[in-house]
Amino acid sequence: HNPLRGRLTRNLIYSTKPVYDTNKVKSGALEATALINVKYD
């Protein structure tokens, strides 16, 4: 489990998506973080 990696992933996703897509971004970030956490745990 690497919280920093997840945080960087979320920041990257947030910074590359339009503001109106925030809900999708949050879902995508959670999914990406979950996948990363499982893969690198």
mmCIF entry with sequence, helices, sheets and N, C-alpha, C, O atoms, coordinates in Angstrom:
data_MODEL
# 
_entry.id   MODEL 
# 
_entity.id                         1 
_entity.type                       polymer 
_entity.pdbx_number_of_molecules   1 
# 
_entity_poly.entity_id                      1 
_entity_poly.type                           'polypeptide(L)' 
_entity_poly.nstd_linkage                   no 
_entity_poly.nstd_monomer                   no 
_entity_poly.pdbx_seq_one_letter_code       HNPLRGRLTRNLIYSTKPVYDTNKVKSGALEATALINVKYD 
_entity_poly.pdbx_seq_one_letter_code_can   HNPLRGRLTRNLIYSTKPVYDTNKVKSGALEATALINVKYD 
_entity_poly.pdbx_strand_id                 A 
# 
loop_
_entity_poly_seq.entity_id 
_entity_poly_seq.num 
_entity_poly_seq.mon_id 
_entity_poly_seq.hetero 
1 1  HIS n 
1 2  ASN n 
1 3  PRO n 
1 4  LEU n 
1 5  ARG n 
1 6  GLY n 
1 7  ARG n 
1 8  LEU n 
1 9  THR n 
1 10 ARG n 
1 11 ASN n 
1 12 LEU n 
1 13 ILE n 
1 14 TYR n 
1 15 SER n 
1 16 THR n 
1 17 LYS n 
1 18 PRO n 
1 19 VAL n 
1 20 TYR n 
1 21 ASP n 
1 22 THR n 
1 23 ASN n 
1 24 LYS n 
1 25 VAL n 
1 26 LYS n 
1 27 SER n 
1 28 GLY n 
1 29 ALA n 
1 30 LEU n 
1 31 GLU n 
1 32 ALA n 
1 33 THR n 
1 34 ALA n 
1 35 LEU n 
1 36 ILE n 
1 37 ASN n 
1 38 VAL n 
1 39 LYS n 
1 40 TYR n 
1 41 ASP n 
# 
_struct_asym.id          A 
_struct_asym.entity_id   1 
# 
loop_
_struct_conf.conf_type_id 
_struct_conf.id 
_struct_conf.pdbx_PDB_helix_id 
_struct_conf.beg_label_comp_id 
_struct_conf.beg_label_asym_id 
_struct_conf.beg_label_seq_id 
_struct_conf.pdbx_beg_PDB_ins_code 
_struct_conf.end_label_comp_id 
_struct_conf.end_label_asym_id 
_struct_conf.end_label_seq_id 
_struct_conf.pdbx_end_PDB_ins_code 
_struct_conf.beg_auth_comp_id 
_struct_conf.beg_auth_asym_id 
_struct_conf.beg_auth_seq_id 
_struct_conf.end_auth_comp_id 
_struct_conf.end_auth_asym_id 
_struct_conf.end_auth_seq_id 
_struct_conf.pdbx_PDB_helix_class 
_struct_conf.details 
_struct_conf.pdbx_PDB_helix_length 
HELX_P HELX_P1 AA1 PRO A 3  ? THR A 16 ? PRO A 3  THR A 16 1 ? 14 
HELX_P HELX_P2 AA2 VAL A 19 ? ASP A 21 ? VAL A 19 ASP A 21 5 ? 3  
HELX_P HELX_P3 AA3 THR A 22 ? TYR A 40 ? THR A 22 TYR A 40 1 ? 19 
# 
_struct_conf_type.id          HELX_P 
_struct_conf_type.criteria    ? 
_struct_conf_type.reference   ? 
# 
loop_
_atom_site.group_PDB 
_atom_site.id 
_atom_site.type_symbol 
_atom_site.label_atom_id 
_atom_site.label_alt_id 
_atom_site.label_comp_id 
_atom_site.label_asym_id 
_atom_site.label_entity_id 
_atom_site.label_seq_id 
_atom_site.pdbx_PDB_ins_code 
_atom_site.Cartn_x 
_atom_site.Cartn_y 
_atom_site.Cartn_z 
_atom_site.occupancy 
_atom_site.B_iso_or_equiv 
_atom_site.pdbx_formal_charge 
_atom_site.auth_seq_id 
_atom_site.auth_comp_id 
_atom_site.auth_asym_id 
_atom_site.auth_atom_id 
_atom_site.pdbx_PDB_model_num 
ATOM 1   N N  . HIS A 1 1  ? 0.858   -1.199 0.000   1.00 0.00 ? 1  HIS A N  1 
ATOM 2   C CA . HIS A 1 1  ? 0.000   0.000  0.000   1.00 0.00 ? 1  HIS A CA 1 
ATOM 3   C C  . HIS A 1 1  ? 0.888   1.241  0.000   1.00 0.00 ? 1  HIS A C  1 
ATOM 4   O O  . HIS A 1 1  ? 1.752   1.403  0.862   1.00 0.00 ? 1  HIS A O  1 
ATOM 5   N N  . ASN A 1 2  ? 0.662   2.107  -0.974  1.00 0.00 ? 2  ASN A N  1 
ATOM 6   C CA . ASN A 1 2  ? 1.494   3.308  -1.095  1.00 0.00 ? 2  ASN A CA 1 
ATOM 7   C C  . ASN A 1 2  ? 0.594   4.534  -1.225  1.00 0.00 ? 2  ASN A C  1 
ATOM 8   O O  . ASN A 1 2  ? 0.203   4.892  -2.336  1.00 0.00 ? 2  ASN A O  1 
ATOM 9   N N  . PRO A 1 3  ? 0.257   5.187  -0.100  1.00 0.00 ? 3  PRO A N  1 
ATOM 10  C CA . PRO A 1 3  ? -0.639  6.355  -0.118  1.00 0.00 ? 3  PRO A CA 1 
ATOM 11  C C  . PRO A 1 3  ? -0.124  7.459  -1.025  1.00 0.00 ? 3  PRO A C  1 
ATOM 12  O O  . PRO A 1 3  ? -0.910  8.133  -1.691  1.00 0.00 ? 3  PRO A O  1 
ATOM 13  N N  . LEU A 1 4  ? 1.187   7.651  -1.057  1.00 0.00 ? 4  LEU A N  1 
ATOM 14  C CA . LEU A 1 4  ? 1.753   8.722  -1.870  1.00 0.00 ? 4  LEU A CA 1 
ATOM 15  C C  . LEU A 1 4  ? 1.465   8.480  -3.344  1.00 0.00 ? 4  LEU A C  1 
ATOM 16  O O  . LEU A 1 4  ? 1.098   9.402  -4.073  1.00 0.00 ? 4  LEU A O  1 
ATOM 17  N N  . ARG A 1 5  ? 1.632   7.241  -3.777  1.00 0.00 ? 5  ARG A N  1 
ATOM 18  C CA . ARG A 1 5  ? 1.359   6.908  -5.173  1.00 0.00 ? 5  ARG A CA 1 
ATOM 19  C C  . ARG A 1 5  ? -0.099  7.216  -5.514  1.00 0.00 ? 5  ARG A C  1 
ATOM 20  O O  . ARG A 1 5  ? -0.392  7.799  -6.558  1.00 0.00 ? 5  ARG A O  1 
ATOM 21  N N  . GLY A 1 6  ? -1.015  6.815  -4.617  1.00 0.00 ? 6  GLY A N  1 
ATOM 22  C CA . GLY A 1 6  ? -2.423  7.078  -4.844  1.00 0.00 ? 6  GLY A CA 1 
ATOM 23  C C  . GLY A 1 6  ? -2.710  8.569  -4.914  1.00 0.00 ? 6  GLY A C  1 
ATOM 24  O O  . GLY A 1 6  ? -3.505  9.020  -5.740  1.00 0.00 ? 6  GLY A O  1 
ATOM 25  N N  . ARG A 1 7  ? -2.057  9.335  -4.041  1.00 0.00 ? 7  ARG A N  1 
ATOM 26  C CA . ARG A 1 7  ? -2.263  10.781 -4.010  1.00 0.00 ? 7  ARG A CA 1 
ATOM 27  C C  . ARG A 1 7  ? -1.763  11.407 -5.309  1.00 0.00 ? 7  ARG A C  1 
ATOM 28  O O  . ARG A 1 7  ? -2.424  12.278 -5.874  1.00 0.00 ? 7  ARG A O  1 
ATOM 29  N N  . LEU A 1 8  ? -0.618  10.974 -5.776  1.00 0.00 ? 8  LEU A N  1 
ATOM 30  C CA . LEU A 1 8  ? -0.068  11.502 -7.025  1.00 0.00 ? 8  LEU A CA 1 
ATOM 31  C C  . LEU A 1 8  ? -0.989  11.163 -8.192  1.00 0.00 ? 8  LEU A C  1 
ATOM 32  O O  . LEU A 1 8  ? -1.202  11.982 -9.086  1.00 0.00 ? 8  LEU A O  1 
ATOM 33  N N  . THR A 1 9  ? -1.532  9.949  -8.173  1.00 0.00 ? 9  THR A N  1 
ATOM 34  C CA . THR A 1 9  ? -2.449  9.531  -9.230  1.00 0.00 ? 9  THR A CA 1 
ATOM 35  C C  . THR A 1 9  ? -3.681  10.420 -9.247  1.00 0.00 ? 9  THR A C  1 
ATOM 36  O O  . THR A 1 9  ? -4.118  10.870 -10.306 1.00 0.00 ? 9  THR A O  1 
ATOM 37  N N  . ARG A 1 10 ? -4.241  10.673 -8.059  1.00 0.00 ? 10 ARG A N  1 
ATOM 38  C CA . ARG A 1 10 ? -5.430  11.525 -7.990  1.00 0.00 ? 10 ARG A CA 1 
ATOM 39  C C  . ARG A 1 10 ? -5.111  12.925 -8.477  1.00 0.00 ? 10 ARG A C  1 
ATOM 40  O O  . ARG A 1 10 ? -5.889  13.517 -9.225  1.00 0.00 ? 10 ARG A O  1 
ATOM 41  N N  . ASN A 1 11 ? -3.968  13.462 -8.056  1.00 0.00 ? 11 ASN A N  1 
ATOM 42  C CA . ASN A 1 11 ? -3.601  14.807 -8.480  1.00 0.00 ? 11 ASN A CA 1 
ATOM 43  C C  . ASN A 1 11 ? -3.455  14.870 -9.990  1.00 0.00 ? 11 ASN A C  1 
ATOM 44  O O  . ASN A 1 11 ? -3.883  15.836 -10.621 1.00 0.00 ? 11 ASN A O  1 
ATOM 45  N N  . LEU A 1 12 ? -2.851  13.844 -10.567 1.00 0.00 ? 12 LEU A N  1 
ATOM 46  C CA . LEU A 1 12 ? -2.662  13.801 -12.012 1.00 0.00 ? 12 LEU A CA 1 
ATOM 47  C C  . LEU A 1 12 ? -4.006  13.760 -12.726 1.00 0.00 ? 12 LEU A C  1 
ATOM 48  O O  . LEU A 1 12 ? -4.223  14.477 -13.702 1.00 0.00 ? 12 LEU A O  1 
ATOM 49  N N  . ILE A 1 13 ? -4.908  12.912 -12.230 1.00 0.00 ? 13 ILE A N  1 
ATOM 50  C CA . ILE A 1 13 ? -6.225  12.792 -12.846 1.00 0.00 ? 13 ILE A CA 1 
ATOM 51  C C  . ILE A 1 13 ? -6.993  14.103 -12.718 1.00 0.00 ? 13 ILE A C  1 
ATOM 52  O O  . ILE A 1 13 ? -7.589  14.574 -13.687 1.00 0.00 ? 13 ILE A O  1 
ATOM 53  N N  . TYR A 1 14 ? -6.980  14.693 -11.519 1.00 0.00 ? 14 TYR A N  1 
ATOM 54  C CA . TYR A 1 14 ? -7.687  15.955 -11.320 1.00 0.00 ? 14 TYR A CA 1 
ATOM 55  C C  . TYR A 1 14 ? -7.157  17.032 -12.252 1.00 0.00 ? 14 TYR A C  1 
ATOM 56  O O  . TYR A 1 14 ? -7.935  17.797 -12.821 1.00 0.00 ? 14 TYR A O  1 
ATOM 57  N N  . SER A 1 15 ? -5.844  17.099 -12.413 1.00 0.00 ? 15 SER A N  1 
ATOM 58  C CA . SER A 1 15 ? -5.232  18.187 -13.168 1.00 0.00 ? 15 SER A CA 1 
ATOM 59  C C  . SER A 1 15 ? -5.449  18.035 -14.665 1.00 0.00 ? 15 SER A C  1 
ATOM 60  O O  . SER A 1 15 ? -5.246  18.991 -15.414 1.00 0.00 ? 15 SER A O  1 
ATOM 61  N N  . THR A 1 16 ? -5.862  16.839 -15.121 1.00 0.00 ? 16 THR A N  1 
ATOM 62  C CA . THR A 1 16 ? -6.014  16.623 -16.553 1.00 0.00 ? 16 THR A CA 1 
ATOM 63  C C  . THR A 1 16 ? -7.472  16.516 -16.977 1.00 0.00 ? 16 THR A C  1 
ATOM 64  O O  . THR A 1 16 ? -7.758  16.259 -18.146 1.00 0.00 ? 16 THR A O  1 
ATOM 65  N N  . LYS A 1 17 ? -8.396  16.709 -16.042 1.00 0.00 ? 17 LYS A N  1 
ATOM 66  C CA . LYS A 1 17 ? -9.819  16.628 -16.366 1.00 0.00 ? 17 LYS A CA 1 
ATOM 67  C C  . LYS A 1 17 ? -10.499 17.979 -16.151 1.00 0.00 ? 17 LYS A C  1 
ATOM 68  O O  . LYS A 1 17 ? -10.127 18.729 -15.249 1.00 0.00 ? 17 LYS A O  1 
ATOM 69  N N  . PRO A 1 18 ? -11.503 18.287 -16.988 1.00 0.00 ? 18 PRO A N  1 
ATOM 70  C CA . PRO A 1 18 ? -12.272 19.513 -16.789 1.00 0.00 ? 18 PRO A CA 1 
ATOM 71  C C  . PRO A 1 18 ? -13.050 19.476 -15.476 1.00 0.00 ? 18 PRO A C  1 
ATOM 72  O O  . PRO A 1 18 ? -13.393 18.407 -14.969 1.00 0.00 ? 18 PRO A O  1 
ATOM 73  N N  . VAL A 1 19 ? -13.317 20.651 -14.942 1.00 0.00 ? 19 VAL A N  1 
ATOM 74  C CA . VAL A 1 19 ? -13.959 20.756 -13.631 1.00 0.00 ? 19 VAL A CA 1 
ATOM 75  C C  . VAL A 1 19 ? -15.344 20.128 -13.627 1.00 0.00 ? 19 VAL A C  1 
ATOM 76  O O  . VAL A 1 19 ? -15.750 19.528 -12.632 1.00 0.00 ? 19 VAL A O  1 
ATOM 77  N N  . TYR A 1 20 ? -16.080 20.261 -14.739 1.00 0.00 ? 20 TYR A N  1 
ATOM 78  C CA . TYR A 1 20 ? -17.452 19.751 -14.752 1.00 0.00 ? 20 TYR A CA 1 
ATOM 79  C C  . TYR A 1 20 ? -17.486 18.226 -14.662 1.00 0.00 ? 20 TYR A C  1 
ATOM 80  O O  . TYR A 1 20 ? -18.544 17.640 -14.432 1.00 0.00 ? 20 TYR A O  1 
ATOM 81  N N  . ASP A 1 21 ? -16.343 17.589 -14.840 1.00 0.00 ? 21 ASP A N  1 
ATOM 82  C CA . ASP A 1 21 ? -16.281 16.133 -14.821 1.00 0.00 ? 21 ASP A CA 1 
ATOM 83  C C  . ASP A 1 21 ? -15.820 15.606 -13.461 1.00 0.00 ? 21 ASP A C  1 
ATOM 84  O O  . ASP A 1 21 ? -15.341 14.478 -13.349 1.00 0.00 ? 21 ASP A O  1 
ATOM 85  N N  . THR A 1 22 ? -15.973 16.437 -12.435 1.00 0.00 ? 22 THR A N  1 
ATOM 86  C CA . THR A 1 22 ? -15.427 16.122 -11.116 1.00 0.00 ? 22 THR A CA 1 
ATOM 87  C C  . THR A 1 22 ? -15.914 14.779 -10.579 1.00 0.00 ? 22 THR A C  1 
ATOM 88  O O  . THR A 1 22 ? -15.125 14.008 -10.033 1.00 0.00 ? 22 THR A O  1 
ATOM 89  N N  . ASN A 1 23 ? -17.208 14.495 -10.728 1.00 0.00 ? 23 ASN A N  1 
ATOM 90  C CA . ASN A 1 23 ? -17.734 13.243 -10.186 1.00 0.00 ? 23 ASN A CA 1 
ATOM 91  C C  . ASN A 1 23 ? -17.102 12.037 -10.865 1.00 0.00 ? 23 ASN A C  1 
ATOM 92  O O  . ASN A 1 23 ? -16.750 11.059 -10.205 1.00 0.00 ? 23 ASN A O  1 
ATOM 93  N N  . LYS A 1 24 ? -16.960 12.109 -12.181 1.00 0.00 ? 24 LYS A N  1 
ATOM 94  C CA . LYS A 1 24 ? -16.325 11.009 -12.906 1.00 0.00 ? 24 LYS A CA 1 
ATOM 95  C C  . LYS A 1 24 ? -14.870 10.889 -12.495 1.00 0.00 ? 24 LYS A C  1 
ATOM 96  O O  . LYS A 1 24 ? -14.339 9.787  -12.363 1.00 0.00 ? 24 LYS A O  1 
ATOM 97  N N  . VAL A 1 25 ? -14.232 12.032 -12.293 1.00 0.00 ? 25 VAL A N  1 
ATOM 98  C CA . VAL A 1 25 ? -12.827 12.042 -11.884 1.00 0.00 ? 25 VAL A CA 1 
ATOM 99  C C  . VAL A 1 25 ? -12.674 11.356 -10.537 1.00 0.00 ? 25 VAL A C  1 
ATOM 100 O O  . VAL A 1 25 ? -11.766 10.547 -10.347 1.00 0.00 ? 25 VAL A O  1 
ATOM 101 N N  . LYS A 1 26 ? -13.557 11.676 -9.605  1.00 0.00 ? 26 LYS A N  1 
ATOM 102 C CA . LYS A 1 26 ? -13.486 11.060 -8.279  1.00 0.00 ? 26 LYS A CA 1 
ATOM 103 C C  . LYS A 1 26 ? -13.633 9.544  -8.390  1.00 0.00 ? 26 LYS A C  1 
ATOM 104 O O  . LYS A 1 26 ? -12.879 8.798  -7.765  1.00 0.00 ? 26 LYS A O  1 
ATOM 105 N N  . SER A 1 27 ? -14.596 9.088  -9.180  1.00 0.00 ? 27 SER A N  1 
ATOM 106 C CA . SER A 1 27 ? -14.800 7.653  -9.351  1.00 0.00 ? 27 SER A CA 1 
ATOM 107 C C  . SER A 1 27 ? -13.572 7.020  -9.984  1.00 0.00 ? 27 SER A C  1 
ATOM 108 O O  . SER A 1 27 ? -13.101 5.976  -9.533  1.00 0.00 ? 27 SER A O  1 
ATOM 109 N N  . GLY A 1 28 ? -13.056 7.652  -11.028 1.00 0.00 ? 28 GLY A N  1 
ATOM 110 C CA . GLY A 1 28 ? -11.878 7.129  -11.708 1.00 0.00 ? 28 GLY A CA 1 
ATOM 111 C C  . GLY A 1 28 ? -10.673 7.097  -10.789 1.00 0.00 ? 28 GLY A C  1 
ATOM 112 O O  . GLY A 1 28 ? -9.887  6.149  -10.813 1.00 0.00 ? 28 GLY A O  1 
ATOM 113 N N  . ALA A 1 29 ? -10.530 8.140  -9.973  1.00 0.00 ? 29 ALA A N  1 
ATOM 114 C CA . ALA A 1 29 ? -9.391  8.217  -9.062  1.00 0.00 ? 29 ALA A CA 1 
ATOM 115 C C  . ALA A 1 29 ? -9.479  7.103  -8.022  1.00 0.00 ? 29 ALA A C  1 
ATOM 116 O O  . ALA A 1 29 ? -8.476  6.468  -7.698  1.00 0.00 ? 29 ALA A O  1 
ATOM 117 N N  . LEU A 1 30 ? -10.685 6.870  -7.502  1.00 0.00 ? 30 LEU A N  1 
ATOM 118 C CA . LEU A 1 30 ? -10.857 5.814  -6.506  1.00 0.00 ? 30 LEU A CA 1 
ATOM 119 C C  . LEU A 1 30 ? -10.553 4.454  -7.113  1.00 0.00 ? 30 LEU A C  1 
ATOM 120 O O  . LEU A 1 30 ? -9.904  3.617  -6.486  1.00 0.00 ? 30 LEU A O  1 
ATOM 121 N N  . GLU A 1 31 ? -11.028 4.236  -8.345  1.00 0.00 ? 31 GLU A N  1 
ATOM 122 C CA . GLU A 1 31 ? -10.777 2.961  -9.012  1.00 0.00 ? 31 GLU A CA 1 
ATOM 123 C C  . GLU A 1 31 ? -9.290  2.778  -9.274  1.00 0.00 ? 31 GLU A C  1 
ATOM 124 O O  . GLU A 1 31 ? -8.734  1.709  -9.025  1.00 0.00 ? 31 GLU A O  1 
ATOM 125 N N  . ALA A 1 32 ? -8.651  3.828  -9.778  1.00 0.00 ? 32 ALA A N  1 
ATOM 126 C CA . ALA A 1 32 ? -7.225  3.763  -10.086 1.00 0.00 ? 32 ALA A CA 1 
ATOM 127 C C  . ALA A 1 32 ? -6.417  3.514  -8.817  1.00 0.00 ? 32 ALA A C  1 
ATOM 128 O O  . ALA A 1 32 ? -5.490  2.704  -8.804  1.00 0.00 ? 32 ALA A O  1 
ATOM 129 N N  . THR A 1 33 ? -6.784  4.224  -7.751  1.00 0.00 ? 33 THR A N  1 
ATOM 130 C CA . THR A 1 33 ? -6.072  4.056  -6.485  1.00 0.00 ? 33 THR A CA 1 
ATOM 131 C C  . THR A 1 33 ? -6.256  2.638  -5.956  1.00 0.00 ? 33 THR A C  1 
ATOM 132 O O  . THR A 1 33 ? -5.308  2.029  -5.459  1.00 0.00 ? 33 THR A O  1 
ATOM 133 N N  . ALA A 1 34 ? -7.467  2.115  -6.062  1.00 0.00 ? 34 ALA A N  1 
ATOM 134 C CA . ALA A 1 34 ? -7.735  0.761  -5.590  1.00 0.00 ? 34 ALA A CA 1 
ATOM 135 C C  . ALA A 1 34 ? -6.905  -0.247 -6.377  1.00 0.00 ? 34 ALA A C  1 
ATOM 136 O O  . ALA A 1 34 ? -6.320  -1.162 -5.797  1.00 0.00 ? 34 ALA A O  1 
ATOM 137 N N  . LEU A 1 35 ? -6.855  -0.079 -7.697  1.00 0.00 ? 35 LEU A N  1 
ATOM 138 C CA . LEU A 1 35 ? -6.075  -0.987 -8.532  1.00 0.00 ? 35 LEU A CA 1 
ATOM 139 C C  . LEU A 1 35 ? -4.601  -0.906 -8.180  1.00 0.00 ? 35 LEU A C  1 
ATOM 140 O O  . LEU A 1 35 ? -3.925  -1.929 -8.071  1.00 0.00 ? 35 LEU A O  1 
ATOM 141 N N  . ILE A 1 36 ? -4.106  0.307  -8.002  1.00 0.00 ? 36 ILE A N  1 
ATOM 142 C CA . ILE A 1 36 ? -2.698  0.505  -7.651  1.00 0.00 ? 36 ILE A CA 1 
ATOM 143 C C  . ILE A 1 36 ? -2.402  -0.117 -6.291  1.00 0.00 ? 36 ILE A C  1 
ATOM 144 O O  . ILE A 1 36 ? -1.381  -0.781 -6.115  1.00 0.00 ? 36 ILE A O  1 
ATOM 145 N N  . ASN A 1 37 ? -3.297  0.098  -5.336  1.00 0.00 ? 37 ASN A N  1 
ATOM 146 C CA . ASN A 1 37 ? -3.084  -0.441 -3.994  1.00 0.00 ? 37 ASN A CA 1 
ATOM 147 C C  . ASN A 1 37 ? -3.037  -1.966 -4.024  1.00 0.00 ? 37 ASN A C  1 
ATOM 148 O O  . ASN A 1 37 ? -2.218  -2.581 -3.342  1.00 0.00 ? 37 ASN A O  1 
ATOM 149 N N  . VAL A 1 38 ? -3.909  -2.566 -4.808  1.00 0.00 ? 38 VAL A N  1 
ATOM 150 C CA . VAL A 1 38 ? -3.930  -4.027 -4.904  1.00 0.00 ? 38 VAL A CA 1 
ATOM 151 C C  . VAL A 1 38 ? -2.660  -4.517 -5.592  1.00 0.00 ? 38 VAL A C  1 
ATOM 152 O O  . VAL A 1 38 ? -2.043  -5.490 -5.159  1.00 0.00 ? 38 VAL A O  1 
ATOM 153 N N  . LYS A 1 39 ? -2.278  -3.834 -6.663  1.00 0.00 ? 39 LYS A N  1 
ATOM 154 C CA . LYS A 1 39 ? -1.132  -4.270 -7.463  1.00 0.00 ? 39 LYS A CA 1 
ATOM 155 C C  . LYS A 1 39 ? 0.173   -4.147 -6.690  1.00 0.00 ? 39 LYS A C  1 
ATOM 156 O O  . LYS A 1 39 ? 1.058   -4.994 -6.813  1.00 0.00 ? 39 LYS A O  1 
ATOM 157 N N  . TYR A 1 40 ? 0.289   -3.091 -5.895  1.00 0.00 ? 40 TYR A N  1 
ATOM 158 C CA . TYR A 1 40 ? 1.558   -2.810 -5.228  1.00 0.00 ? 40 TYR A CA 1 
ATOM 159 C C  . TYR A 1 40 ? 1.551   -3.133 -3.739  1.00 0.00 ? 40 TYR A C  1 
ATOM 160 O O  . TYR A 1 40 ? 2.524   -2.878 -3.030  1.00 0.00 ? 40 TYR A O  1 
ATOM 161 N N  . ASP A 1 41 ? 0.445   -3.695 -3.280  1.00 0.00 ? 41 ASP A N  1 
ATOM 162 C CA . ASP A 1 41 ? 0.335   -3.965 -1.851  1.00 0.00 ? 41 ASP A CA 1 
ATOM 163 C C  . ASP A 1 41 ? 1.378   -4.998 -1.415  1.00 0.00 ? 41 ASP A C  1 
ATOM 164 O O  . ASP A 1 41 ? 1.439   -5.354 -0.238  1.00 0.00 ? 41 ASP A O  1 
# 
